[in-house]
Amino acid sequence: MKVSQLTVRSAYEATDYSTLTALQPTLVFAFGSVDALRGAASALSSAFADSHLVGCSTAGEISQQGVEDGSLVVTALRFEHTRVEQVSAILADMADSFAAGQRLAQGLEIEGLRAILIFGQGVAINGSAVIGGLASVVGAHVPITGGLAGDGGAFSKTWVLDDMGLSSDRLVCVGLYGEKLEFSHGSFGGWSPFGPARKVTRSDNNVLYELDGESALEVYKKYLGDHAKGLPASGLLFPFAMLGSDHNDVGLIRTILAVDEASGSLTLAGDIDPNGYLKLMHASTDALVEGAESAAQAAQAMHANDNDGLALLVSCVGRKLVMGGRVDEEVEAVGEVFGRGATLAGFYSYGEISPFAPSVDCKLHNQTMTITYLSESA
């Protein structure tokens, strides 16, 4: 497998993609700010007409050089032994999430399917339902990784790029086939819970109405204090840890996508256990950097060879807000684990998709660093 990368820092200048097209890539990833991606979408489609093109808008771009805002990172992969299929589906609304996941999976050839990468719009979506729809068709043995698009923290409108161009209502997945494909993954948070566990007393899929019989929004605002004025964006600093009915941590974090003052509800990025408990969380930069390093170590532990490859990093925008000027440190920590043979690419997202390593049971994560490592054996 060969990898080449280009970072575009101006959305208004013509870009020469010849160094990437010379690779005759099988698959091209493009992650950029809303303006950068929209400005380059047509040129990308023309330049890589013979390749599969996937990507999305972001809340920050990750490249070999670190983390940037307002840029476009284009990474080209040429597989020698791996076949790539792409399927896209329209997402009508949040309630269509499970069915949209099924439609994606139904477009893939199941025989020989080794892994799936998926990217979706990040606002009006139930990410865990999309994953559930995919898994219901392809089976739980196929690992699924990817992420939900961002728009710089505005939570207004996100974009997805595929072979058909740019769209605000499509989901795209890539199926990977071939015995020589090396596909490993890792996911880790670094957040710490605080305060009492609150019982979920009314919810509907990913919409939380009541905690301990009180308005979920009002309970949440009490905890946030002055931070409540900045909702929903300030909710990225205080996600929920999901606990089971026995109060045990299930290893999943849920972040807030939207608030509804009229109903007193919170819309979370994925499903909530209606019989479970939720507990608020917070984090320090050091803890988040250590979490990113742990995710990289988990992915590396699954890896069977030392061949050069691509480390695809999808990290939550909430982590970026907490770390501020030190955000590059979590990307540097990942790079140190994989070494010089790995090209780093990815984005800050509104939801991260990965199994718990080394399991292949895929989940929607929030506030985590998830890493997918792609390479080919000799």
Residue pairs with C-beta under 8 A, 6 or more apart in sequence:
1 77
1 78
1 79
1 80
1 82
1 307
1 308
1 309
1 310
1 374
1 375
1 376
2 23
2 77
2 78
2 80
3 75
3 76
3 77
3 78
3 308
3 309
3 310
3 343
4 19
4 20
4 23
4 25
4 75
4 76
5 20
5 63
5 64
5 73
5 74
5 75
5 76
5 343
5 345
6 15
6 17
6 19
6 20
6 73
6 74
6 75
7 61
7 63
7 65
7 68
7 71
7 72
7 73
7 74
8 15
8 32
8 36
8 40
8 71
8 72
8 73
8 74
9 68
9 70
9 71
11 32
11 33
11 35
11 36
11 38
11 39
11 40
11 70
11 72
12 39
14 43
15 40
15 43
17 43
17 44
17 47
17 48
17 74
20 28
20 47
20 48
20 74
20 76
21 47
21 48
21 76
23 76
23 78
24 50
24 78
25 48
25 51
25 76
25 77
25 78
26 51
26 52
26 77
26 78
26 79
26 82
26 84
27 51
27 52
27 54
27 76
27 77
27 79
27 84
27 174
28 44
28 48
28 51
28 52
28 53
28 54
28 55
28 74
28 75
28 76
28 77
29 54
29 55
29 73
29 74
29 75
29 77
29 312
29 345
30 37
30 40
30 44
30 53
30 54
30 55
30 72
30 73
30 74
30 75
30 161
31 37
31 55
31 56
31 58
31 61
31 62
31 72
31 73
31 345
31 346
31 347
32 40
32 55
32 57
32 58
32 61
32 71
32 72
32 73
33 57
33 58
33 61
33 69
33 70
33 71
33 72
33 152
34 57
34 151
34 152
34 157
34 158
34 159
35 70
36 70
36 71
36 72
37 55
37 56
37 57
37 58
37 72
37 159
37 161
37 166
38 57
38 159
38 166
40 72
41 161
41 165
41 166
42 165
44 53
44 74
44 161
45 53
45 163
45 165
48 76
51 76
52 84
52 86
52 163
52 174
53 161
53 162
53 163
54 86
54 117
54 119
54 161
54 162
54 172
54 174
55 119
55 160
55 161
56 119
56 120
56 121
56 122
56 147
56 148
56 149
56 150
56 158
56 159
56 160
56 161
56 347
57 149
57 150
57 151
57 158
57 159
57 160
58 149
58 150
58 152
58 347
58 348
58 349
59 150
59 151
59 152
59 153
59 317
59 320
59 347
59 348
59 349
59 350
60 67
60 68
60 69
60 150
60 152
60 317
60 320
60 327
60 347
60 348
61 67
61 68
61 69
61 71
61 72
61 73
61 346
61 347
61 348
62 73
62 313
62 315
62 331
62 344
62 345
62 346
62 347
62 348
63 71
63 73
63 75
63 344
63 345
64 343
64 344
64 345
66 328
66 331
66 332
67 320
67 327
67 328
67 331
67 348
69 152
73 345
73 347
75 310
75 343
75 345
77 310
77 374
79 178
79 181
79 376
80 180
80 376
81 178
81 179
81 180
81 181
81 376
82 176
82 177
82 178
82 180
82 181
82 376
83 176
83 177
83 178
84 174
84 175
84 176
84 177
85 108
85 109
85 174
85 175
85 177
86 162
86 163
86 172
86 173
86 174
86 175
87 104
87 105
87 107
87 108
87 172
87 173
87 175
88 104
88 162
88 163
88 164
88 170
88 171
88 172
88 173
89 100
89 103
89 104
89 107
89 170
89 171
90 100
90 169
90 170
90 171
91 97
91 100
91 120
91 121
91 124
91 125
91 130
91 169
91 170
91 171
92 100
92 169
93 124
94 124
94 125
94 126
94 206
97 125
97 126
97 127
97 129
97 130
97 133
98 126
98 129
98 130
98 132
98 133
98 136
99 133
100 130
100 133
100 171
101 129
101 130
101 131
101 132
101 133
101 134
101 135
101 136
101 171
102 133
102 134
102 136
102 137
103 133
104 118
104 130
104 133
104 134
104 171
104 173
105 133
105 134
105 135
105 136
105 137
105 138
105 173
106 137
108 116
108 138
108 173
108 175
109 175
109 177
110 137
110 138
110 139
112 177
112 178
113 138
113 142
113 175
113 176
113 177
114 142
114 176
114 177
114 178
114 181
114 183
115 142
115 143
115 144
115 145
115 175
115 176
115 181
115 183
116 134
116 138
116 142
116 143
116 144
116 145
116 146
116 173
116 174
116 175
116 176
117 144
117 145
117 146
117 173
117 174
117 176
117 312
117 372
118 130
118 131
118 134
118 144
118 145
118 146
118 171
118 172
118 173
118 174
118 353
119 146
119 147
119 148
119 149
119 160
119 171
119 172
119 173
120 127
120 130
120 146
120 148
120 149
120 160
120 171
120 172
121 148
121 149
121 158
121 159
121 160
121 168
121 169
121 170
121 171
122 148
122 149
122 150
122 151
122 158
122 349
122 350
122 351
123 151
123 155
123 156
123 157
123 158
123 257
123 258
123 350
125 148
125 269
125 351
126 205
126 206
126 269
126 270
126 271
127 148
127 269
127 270
127 351
127 353
127 364
128 206
128 270
128 271
128 363
128 364
129 205
129 206
129 270
129 271
130 171
130 364
131 144
131 353
131 362
131 363
131 364
134 144
134 173
134 362
135 142
135 144
135 362
138 144
140 360
140 361
141 360
142 360
143 183
143 185
143 355
143 360
143 362
144 353
144 354
144 355
144 362
145 185
145 312
145 314
145 353
145 354
145 355
145 362
145 370
145 372
146 173
146 314
146 353
146 372
147 314
147 346
147 347
147 349
147 350
147 351
147 352
147 353
147 370
148 158
148 269
148 349
148 350
148 351
148 352
148 353
149 158
149 159
149 160
149 349
149 350
150 158
150 317
150 347
150 348
150 349
150 350
151 157
151 158
151 159
153 233
153 236
153 317
153 321
155 232
155 233
155 257
155 258
155 350
157 168
158 168
158 350
159 166
159 167
159 168
160 166
160 167
160 168
160 170
160 171
160 172
161 172
162 170
162 172
164 170
176 183
176 374
178 376
180 376
180 377
180 378
181 374
181 376
182 303
182 304
182 305
182 307
182 309
182 373
182 374
182 375
182 376
182 377
183 372
183 373
183 374
184 299
184 300
184 301
184 302
184 303
184 357
184 372
184 373
185 298
185 299
185 302
185 354
185 355
185 357
185 370
185 371
185 372
185 373
186 294
186 295
186 296
186 297
186 298
186 299
186 300
186 301
186 302
186 354
186 357
186 370
186 371
187 295
187 298
187 352
187 354
187 355
187 356
187 357
187 365
187 368
187 369
187 370
187 371
188 291
188 292
188 294
188 295
188 298
188 368
188 369
189 253
189 283
189 288
189 291
189 365
189 367
189 368
189 369
190 283
190 287
190 288
190 289
190 290
190 291
190 292
190 294
190 319
190 369
191 239
191 241
191 253
191 281
191 282
191 283
191 287
191 288
191 291
191 367
192 281
192 282
192 283
192 287
193 241
193 249
193 279
193 280
193 281
194 279
194 280
194 281
194 282
195 223
195 279
195 280
196 279
197 243
197 247
197 277
197 278
197 279
198 211
198 212
198 219
198 277
198 278
198 279
199 211
199 212
199 277
200 208
200 210
200 211
200 272
200 273
200 274
200 275
200 276
200 277
200 278
201 210
201 211
201 212
201 213
202 208
202 209
202 210
203 209
203 210
203 272
203 274
205 271
205 272
206 267
206 268
206 269
206 270
206 271
206 272
207 265
207 266
207 267
207 268
208 216
208 265
208 266
208 267
208 268
208 272
208 278
209 215
209 216
209 263
209 264
209 265
210 216
211 219
211 220
211 278
212 219
215 264
215 265
216 264
216 265
216 266
217 259
217 260
217 261
217 264
217 265
217 266
218 264
220 228
220 235
220 238
220 256
220 266
221 228
221 231
223 238
223 280
224 231
224 234
224 235
224 238
227 234
227 237
227 238
228 234
231 256
231 259
232 256
232 257
232 258
232 259
235 255
235 256
235 259
235 266
236 255
236 256
236 316
236 317
236 318
236 321
236 367
237 282
237 318
237 321
237 322
238 280
238 281
238 282
239 253
239 254
239 255
239 256
239 280
239 281
239 318
239 366
239 367
240 253
240 254
240 255
240 268
240 278
240 279
240 280
240 281
241 249
241 252
241 253
241 278
241 279
241 280
241 281
242 249
242 250
242 252
242 253
242 254
242 272
242 273
242 276
242 277
242 278
243 249
243 250
243 276
243 277
243 278
243 279
244 250
244 273
244 276
244 277
245 273
245 275
245 276
245 277
247 277
250 273
250 276
251 356
252 270
252 363
252 364
252 365
252 366
253 281
253 365
253 366
253 367
253 368
254 268
254 269
254 270
254 272
254 278
254 366
255 268
255 269
255 316
255 318
255 350
255 351
255 366
255 367
256 266
256 267
256 268
256 269
257 267
257 268
257 269
257 350
258 266
258 267
259 265
259 266
259 267
260 266
260 267
268 366
269 350
269 351
269 364
269 366
270 351
270 364
270 366
271 364
272 278
281 367
283 319
283 322
283 367
284 322
285 322
285 323
285 324
285 326
285 329
288 319
288 322
288 323
288 330
288 369
289 323
289 326
289 329
289 330
289 333
290 333
291 330
291 368
291 369
292 315
292 330
292 331
292 333
292 334
292 369
293 330
293 333
293 334
293 336
293 337
295 334
295 368
295 369
295 370
295 371
296 311
296 333
296 334
296 337
296 338
296 371
297 337
298 357
298 358
298 371
299 311
299 357
299 371
299 372
299 373
300 337
300 338
300 373
301 357
301 358
302 357
302 358
302 373
303 373
303 375
304 377
305 375
305 377
305 378
306 341
307 341
307 375
307 376
307 377
307 378
308 341
308 342
308 343
308 375
309 341
309 342
309 343
309 373
309 374
309 375
309 376
310 342
310 343
310 345
310 373
310 374
310 375
311 334
311 335
311 338
311 342
311 343
311 344
311 345
311 346
311 371
311 372
311 373
312 345
312 346
312 371
312 372
312 373
312 374
313 331
313 334
313 344
313 345
313 346
313 347
313 369
313 370
313 371
314 346
314 347
314 349
314 352
314 353
314 354
314 369
314 370
314 371
314 372
315 330
315 346
315 347
315 348
315 349
315 352
315 368
315 369
315 370
316 348
316 349
316 350
316 351
316 352
316 365
316 366
316 367
316 368
316 369
317 348
317 349
317 350
318 366
318 367
319 327
319 330
319 348
319 367
319 368
319 369
320 327
320 348
323 329
323 330
330 369
331 344
334 344
334 369
334 371
335 342
335 344
338 344
338 373
342 373
351 364
351 365
351 366
352 364
352 365
352 366
352 368
352 369
352 370
353 362
353 363
353 364
353 365
353 370
354 362
354 363
354 365
354 368
354 370
354 371
354 372
355 361
355 362
355 363
356 363
